[in-house]
Amino acid sequence: MSPVTVFFRTLTRSSAIFFGAAAIFLHPSLEWRGESRTTVGALQAPREAAVDGLISALKDTDATVRREAVAALAELKNPRAAGPIAVLLTDSDAAVRATAANALAELDDATAIDPLMAALSDKSPSVRRAVVNALGELHATKALDALTRALKDEDVAVRRAAASAIAEIGDDDGTVSGPHPHPHPHPHPHPHPNPHPMLSGFGGARP
Amino acid sequence: MTCAIFVAALLATAAPGPQRDASAAAAGLKSADPIARTHAACDLRELGSAAAGSIPALVSLLDDASPVDSSICGERTWRWKGHDATTTPGEQAASALVAIGTPAYEPLTRAAQAQTWIARENAIWALGALGERKAVPVVRAALRDNEAAVRRRGAWALGALDASEAVAALVGALSDEDPGVRRQAAWALGAIGDHAAVDGLLKALTDSAPEVREQAAWALGAIGDSKATSGLTKALKDTDARVRRQAAWALGTIGGN
């Protein structure tokens, strides 16, 4: 057999294997393939729509709706939410601002650092504390000077949070030594751990 | 000597036998004064199973709806509704029967068929609070009661009993004519947490009463089925802020799973 003949026979046989394999994998009777594709798509589309809906709800006229929407977006951990949530750091409602700071820490997006630093001068101590915590969790090295100033905050909770945040950031690049002055076991105080318990107890409960 | 007598007298007053307490309170159940009747029921509740002898008297007090100030039993009063300042001898009798426990079960199932709806309402509540799972058929039948108050209590009790076998009946109660029943059914379905309730609760998200839509959104979040995501996303545009808030919460809970 000439080398040319061997070449062509090998080519046609291996192509036959290739086409056979392709036919098996692409055959419509193999439902698992098509199904797994649609299931992922079917789960993904409503979830993305939910994120869109929640981002729109960040502009709700009712502050409690905005707060729940922020918290929900933090749970969904969708990176698209970080920008719209950062806008709420200047919301008129202090609870919304604090929830936004917590959520930004949760989303772990470095673009949130600048708006968070601007929020360090918030008039509400609970918001300042949430912002300081968030900067610590985001390991915002550029915020170290501002956090050092926060050590002199008029509010003791803010001062403690600042010390923790500085230690947390310092641990990263080894500039600060020594133990955490305040090793917070609960570093991310989510403002509403229980979702509307009054609804779950509604009606007949008599205790 | 006088000292010993004094100590003995002190012991006698400080530790009266539960038997004496029970008979004194049982007599109070028959007083003409509703405040005295309520007091007696509260005292019997404190005695728990030691008050078992008073079961018949307590059961016959279940239809006693005289409104009395809920503070008369002091801190011990169980409140019927979160912000309601009144209670009744019947309500306090029901909670005394719950405190007695299992011996009160059979009498309560009979009281659930009583002529007066107030007795049925109190008995159904007590069966839910008692926590005997075998009460489910009796309680489920209360969902078809003529009185909305009894149906509401029935829906609550099924949730309290975690009655997954009653999910279909509770989904049916989501179409009750009374919004209070529909809301309580939605609560119960969320408390039970069965995925079979999701379709019914999605329909309840478009209920005419906002408190029903709110409770349905809560229940869908409590169940945590991602099938509810689209319906809840639509509820973010509800006209009522409480519904929007609850829908946002539910989406976060489902998505965070």
Interface residues (C-beta under 8 A of the other chain):
Chain A: L43 P46 R47 A49 A50 D52 G53 L54 S56 A57 D60 T61 D62 T64 V65 R67 E68 A69 A71 A72 L73 A74 E75 L76 P195 H196 M198 L199 S200 G201 F202 G203 G204 A205 R206 P207
Chain B: W78 R79 W80 K81 G82 E91 S95 W125 G128 A129 R152 R153 W156 A157 A160 G180 R183 Q184 W187 G190 A191 E214 Q215 W218 G221 A222 S226 T229 S230 L232 T233 K234 L236 K237 A241 R244 R245 Q246 A248 W249 L251 G252 T253 G255 G256
